[in-house]
Amino acid sequence: MTTSPELGVERRAGVLWLTIRREERRNALSPAVLAGLTEALAEAQGERGLRAIVLTGAGDQAFCAGADLQSGQSFAFDFSEPTGAFARLLRQARASHLPLVARVNGACMAGGMGLLAMCDLAVAAPHARFGLPEVKVGLFPAQVLAALQHLVPRRRLVELCITGEAIGSAEALEMGLVNHVDADLDGRLDWLLARIADKSPAAIRRGLYTLKAIETMDFEQSMAFTESQIALFAQTEDAKEGQAAFREKRKPEWTGH
């Protein structure tokens, strides 16, 4: 995982920070950003020392404004390719077993809403704005819907899609787009990360796998899957250590296995 001019990649203790560095373009997406994010997420899965991944944008004006319409190349697809760069990123995020945390430091629009939705948790600044303005330029947030449709109520989602109007952070919090809104954005982010870091890495890793696996299953399928998964959870070293620590009234020492 390497830093590039358009994407900062930085490891801070057990947290990987991915920062879109296109502040002059309101951190709009580019081929390099999409490829860099996909690569970083894929490589991070094999690093057992990582506890979480933070995704954010440079500056304090925009998290991500979506496609870079100024480039004129945002929708110039190679039709010989069966999958697109943005879709590959969303698929890679879906396959992540590390908690992805969005640090929404400003405007979160269009494809930026896809980045937000692909994350497991989100913290936003009070001045952040959220929207799906694609209809204003004759488009529709098609791929974004794959990530958003299970995150917010359908009627709210339809309104966002067909009016193209943005909402504020308070409304985003109320509808479940973000977990927390705080003027002390980094303080709240650190608080949230600390609540992840002291828990079992193995339980979180297998837990995210389980959560994502059952989202498209019916009740009987999800029950059959989860009753087998709980038996596997119990066999991990972390599960044995956690229960022993509980009985012995001490802090657990996680190995992540």
N, C-alpha and C positions, 0 to 999 in steps of 0.2 A: 504494500500500500504506500503510494508516494504522492506527495503534494504536487499539484500542477498550478499554473497561473489562474485557472478558473475554479479549482476545487482544493480547499485546504484540508489536509488529512493530518490530524494530530492526536497522539495518544497522551491522555492525562490520567496517570495512575491506571485504573482499570477501565477507563471510559475512552472510547474512540470518538473523536469529534470530527464531523464532516461539515465543512463550511463552504457554501457556494460563494465564490468571490467574483461576482460580476455586479458590483454595487452600482456602477454607472448605468447598467441595464436593469436595475431593480432585481438583481439576482435571477434574471430570466434563464430558462433552461437552454442549453446548447448541446451539440453532439458530445463535446468533451466532458461536460458536466454529467450527462446521462451515463456515458461509458465509465467515467470515474466512480460515480456512486455505485453502479452495478458491480464493478470490480472490487471496490472496497468492502461492500456488504458480503460478497462471496468469500473473500479472503478472511474476513473477520470471523466467520463461522468456525474456523479451525484453530482459533487462538483461545485456549482455555483461560488465559489470564484476563480476558476482557469480561466485564460484567454488564456493559450497556453501550449503546451507540447513540450519540446526540447528533441530530441533523438541524442545521440552522443556516442563516444567510448572513453575509457581511453587513456591517453597519446597523442602523436602527430604523430604517425606513421600509425594508422589505425582507420577508422570509423567502418568498419566491413568487415572481409575477407570472409564472407559467411560460408558455412558448415565447421566444424572442421574435415578435412580429416584425420588428425593424429589420431583421436580417433578410426577410423575404424568402427564407428557405425552411421555415419551421414545418411546413406541410409538404415538402418536396420528398415524397417517399420513394424508395426503391421497391417497385412492385414485384420484383423477382424474389424479394425476401419475405418469407412467410411470417416473420415476427418483426416488430418495430422496436426501436431503442427504448422508448418509454414503457412499452409493454414488458420488455425484458427486465427493466428495473423493478416494476411492480411485482413481477413473478419472483424475482430474487428476494425482495422484501418479504413476500409471503412465505418464502422458504427459510427465513431467518429464525433462529432459535435464541437469538440474543435480543433483549428488549430494545426496541427502537423508540427514542424519545425525541419529539419535535420541539425545538425551541423557537417559537413563533415570535420573532422580534419586529414584525411589521406586516405589511401587506402580504396576504396569502391568497393568490388568485389563480383560477384556471388550473393548469398543471400543478401549481403549487398546492392546490387543494388535494391533488392526488398524492403528493409527497406527504402531506399532513395525514391523509387517511391511511397510508401504508404503514404509518408509525403506530406503535402500541399505546403510547402515552403522549400527551402534549401539554406544554405550558406556554401561555401566551402573555404578551405585554398588553396593558389596557388599550393602547392606541392601535393595536393590530386590527386589520380589516380582512374579511373573508368573503370570497365571491366566486361565482362561475359565470363570467361575462362573455362566454363564447358566442352566444346568440347575437351579441352586438356586432360581431364581425362575420356573421353568416355561418357559424360553426355550432357544434354542440359538444359538451364535455363527455364524449363517448367512453374513452378508456378510464377516465376518472371515476365514472359511475361504478365500475367493477369493484373499486375499493370503498367508495362512499355509500353504496346502497344498503349495506348492513350497519352503517354507523349512525345515520340520522333518520328520523321519521320520514316516511315516503312523501307526505304532503309538503313538508319543509324542503325536501330535496327537489321536488318538482318546481316549487316556487323559485328556488335558487337557480334552477336550470333554465326555466322559460322566461323569467324576468331579467336575468342577468344582473340583478341588483345586489350590492354588497351588504353585509351585516357587520355589526361591531363585535367586540370580544365578549361583552356580556351576553349577547344573544347566542354567540357560538358556544359559550359555556352552558347556557340553559338547554340547548338542543343536543349537547353531548359531543360537539366537535373537538373540544379541549377538556382537559381535566382540571386545570387551574388557570386563573388569571391573576397576575400580581405585578404591581409596579416595580417590585424588586425581582425582576425576571430571573436573574442568575441565582439569587438567594433561594427562590422557590425551586429552581431546577436542582440546585445542590441538595436541598431538603429531600426532594423526590428521589434523586440518585442514591442518597444515603440510605433511604428506606429499602432500596433494592439491594445495595451492596452487602448488607448484613444478613441476607437470606441465602438459602441453599442455591448455589449455581446449578446443581443437577436438577433440582425441583423446578426451577424457572425454565431451564432449557427444555426438559421433557414436558413441562406444563404448557409452554407456548406451542410446542409441537402438537399436543393434544387439543388445545383450544382451537387452533387453526384447522386441524383435521376434521373436527366434528361440525364445523360451521355449515357445511353443505349436506350433512347427513340427516335422515329422519330420526325420530325418537329411538326406534328399535336398533337402527344401525349405530347411533351414538352410544346407546347403552352397552351394546356388545363390544364396541371398541373401548369404551372407558373402563369397563369391568376387567378387561385384559390389561389395560394400561396401569391401573392402580396396583396390580400385582407386580408389575415391573418397577414402578416407583419405589415400592417397599424393599426391593432388592438392592437399591443403590447404597453406596457407602454413606452418602449424606443422610439418607433416611434413617439408617441405623445409628449414626452419630447424633442426629437431631433428637431421636427418641431417648437415647442414653443421656444426653445433656438435660433433657426435660426431667427425667427421673432423678438425676444427680443434682438438679438445681444449679446448673452452671451454663455459661455461654458456649454454644456449639462451635467446634472448629471444623469448618467446611473444607473438604478436599475438592469438591466439584465433580466427584465420581459416584 
